[in-house]
Amino acid sequence: MSALPVSRDALWQRVLWLDRACVVRAQQSRWSRLLTWPLVGISRLGDGLVWAVVMVLLPWLDHGAGASRSIHLLVLGGINLMLYLCLKRRIARPRPFASCEGIQAKTRALDKFSFPSGHTLHAVSFTIVLSHHYPVLSALLWLFCLLVALSRVVLGLHYPTDVIFAAAMAALTAELTLLIW
């Protein structure tokens, strides 16, 4: 018995359909209504405030290596920002709330394009680096990271594939900088 051939276009259309369906389902969930405001808060913290505070405080909290680790995060953030802006402009995928009926933005978007999720990109990459250097903080960092990524979908700002791709890209850039640093 041979498998039916599936064109790349048909496969891509299926992925897009699943993406939309996931966002709609996440927004219609009874849990999302209860969690909207806490997720808005998490998402706003993921705008960069938490990471900026960490970078400023590290030299004072870890006298031995904090300054170097702060610079590492700053360089990693710059690399990720360049990749993010390049992809965002080139792909120009509209956000779910702007292109799908039944999806609402539950908070403001920082720009008009969806792919990839910058919040997730920075959250995952910084979490990997900080967890490497400060394993005792791993559980807290990964919880925050997961909530940032989840918030982006539930709040109607990103599709799951935006978040998944950003997480994969973040893992790659973080691991590469850990090898080099």
matplotlib code that plots the C-alpha trace (Angstrom):
import matplotlib.pyplot as plt

x = [0.0, 1.5, 1.1, -0.8, 1.5, 0.9, 2.1, 4.1, 1.3, -1.3, 0.8, 1.5, -2.3, -2.9, -0.3, -1.9, -5.3, -4.0, -2.3, -5.5, -7.5, -5.1, -5.3, -9.1, -9.4, -6.9, -8.9, -12.3, -11.1, -12.6, -9.1, -8.0, -10.7, -9.5, -5.9, -6.1, -5.0, -2.2, -1.0, -1.1, 1.2, 3.6, 3.6, 4.4, 7.3, 8.5, 8.6, 12.2, 11.8, 12.7, 15.8, 17.0, 16.8, 18.6, 21.4, 21.8, 21.7, 24.0, 27.3, 26.2, 24.6, 27.5, 30.7, 32.9, 31.3, 28.1, 29.5, 30.7, 27.4, 25.5, 27.5, 26.9, 23.1, 23.4, 25.4, 22.9, 20.0, 21.6, 22.1, 18.6, 17.2, 19.0, 17.7, 14.2, 14.0, 15.3, 12.8, 9.9, 10.3, 11.0, 8.1, 5.6, 3.1, 0.1, -0.8, -3.7, -6.0, -5.4, -6.0, -8.4, -12.0, -12.8, -9.4, -9.0, -5.8, -6.1, -3.2, -1.3, 1.1, 4.6, 4.5, 2.2, 3.9, 3.7, 6.6, 8.7, 7.8, 10.4, 9.2, 9.6, 13.0, 14.4, 12.8, 14.1, 17.6, 18.1, 16.6, 19.0, 22.1, 21.0, 20.0, 23.5, 25.2, 22.7, 21.1, 19.4, 17.1, 16.2, 12.8, 11.7, 13.3, 11.6, 8.3, 8.5, 9.7, 6.8, 4.2, 5.6, 5.4, 1.9, 0.7, 1.6, -0.8, -3.6, -3.6, -4.0, -0.7, 1.1, 0.4, 1.9, 4.3, 5.6, 6.4, 7.8, 10.1, 11.3, 12.1, 14.1, 16.0, 16.6, 18.0, 20.4, 21.7, 21.9, 23.8, 26.2, 27.0, 27.6, 30.1, 31.9, 31.6]
y = [0.0, 3.3, 6.6, 9.3, 12.1, 15.4, 18.6, 21.1, 23.6, 21.3, 20.5, 24.3, 25.0, 22.3, 23.8, 27.3, 25.8, 24.1, 27.3, 29.3, 26.6, 26.5, 30.3, 30.2, 27.3, 28.9, 32.1, 30.3, 28.2, 28.9, 29.0, 31.7, 34.0, 33.5, 33.9, 36.8, 39.6, 37.6, 36.6, 40.3, 41.0, 38.2, 39.3, 42.9, 41.7, 39.7, 43.0, 43.2, 44.7, 41.5, 40.8, 44.4, 44.3, 41.0, 42.4, 45.5, 43.5, 40.6, 42.5, 43.3, 40.0, 37.8, 39.8, 37.1, 36.6, 38.8, 41.5, 38.9, 37.1, 40.4, 41.2, 37.7, 38.3, 41.7, 40.3, 37.4, 39.8, 41.8, 38.8, 37.6, 41.1, 41.3, 37.8, 38.6, 41.9, 40.4, 37.5, 39.7, 42.1, 39.4, 37.1, 39.8, 37.3, 39.2, 38.6, 36.3, 39.0, 41.0, 38.1, 35.6, 36.0, 35.2, 36.1, 39.2, 40.9, 40.9, 43.4, 45.7, 44.3, 46.0, 45.7, 44.5, 41.2, 37.8, 35.6, 34.9, 35.7, 38.1, 37.6, 33.9, 34.2, 36.3, 34.4, 31.0, 32.2, 34.1, 31.2, 28.8, 31.0, 31.9, 28.3, 27.2, 29.7, 29.6, 26.1, 26.9, 29.4, 27.0, 26.1, 29.7, 30.8, 28.0, 28.7, 32.4, 31.4, 29.0, 31.6, 34.2, 31.8, 30.7, 34.3, 35.2, 32.6, 33.0, 36.8, 36.5, 38.0, 34.9, 31.6, 28.4, 28.1, 31.6, 30.6, 27.1, 28.5, 31.3, 28.8, 26.6, 29.6, 30.8, 27.4, 27.5, 31.0, 30.5, 27.2, 28.7, 31.7, 29.3, 27.4, 30.6, 32.5]
z = [0.0, -1.0, 0.8, -0.9, -2.1, -0.3, -1.9, 0.1, -0.5, 0.9, 3.9, 4.5, 4.3, 6.9, 9.2, 8.8, 9.6, 12.7, 13.8, 13.5, 15.2, 18.2, 18.7, 18.5, 20.9, 23.3, 23.3, 23.7, 26.6, 30.0, 31.4, 29.0, 30.3, 33.9, 32.9, 30.5, 32.9, 34.6, 31.1, 30.0, 32.9, 32.1, 28.4, 29.4, 31.6, 28.6, 26.6, 28.0, 31.4, 33.3, 31.1, 31.3, 35.1, 35.2, 33.0, 35.2, 38.5, 37.5, 38.1, 41.6, 42.5, 41.1, 41.7, 40.1, 36.7, 36.7, 34.4, 31.8, 31.9, 31.6, 28.5, 27.2, 27.5, 25.8, 22.9, 22.6, 22.7, 19.9, 17.7, 18.3, 17.6, 14.2, 13.2, 14.5, 12.6, 9.4, 9.5, 10.7, 7.7, 5.2, 6.1, 7.1, 8.5, 9.8, 13.5, 14.3, 15.5, 12.2, 9.8, 11.5, 12.2, 15.8, 17.3, 19.4, 20.6, 24.4, 24.7, 22.5, 19.9, 19.6, 15.8, 13.1, 12.1, 13.8, 12.8, 14.8, 18.4, 19.7, 23.3, 23.0, 21.3, 24.1, 26.9, 25.7, 24.8, 28.1, 30.1, 28.5, 29.3, 32.8, 33.6, 32.4, 34.8, 37.6, 37.7, 41.0, 39.2, 36.3, 37.5, 38.0, 34.7, 32.7, 34.3, 33.4, 29.9, 29.4, 30.6, 28.2, 25.2, 26.2, 26.7, 23.2, 21.8, 24.3, 23.9, 20.1, 19.2, 17.8, 16.2, 17.8, 14.9, 15.6, 19.2, 18.2, 15.6, 17.9, 20.6, 18.2, 16.9, 20.5, 21.5, 18.6, 19.2, 23.0, 22.6, 20.0, 22.3, 25.2, 23.1, 22.1, 25.4]

ax = plt.figure().add_subplot(projection="3d")
ax.plot(x, y, z, "-o")
ax.set_aspect("equal")
plt.show()
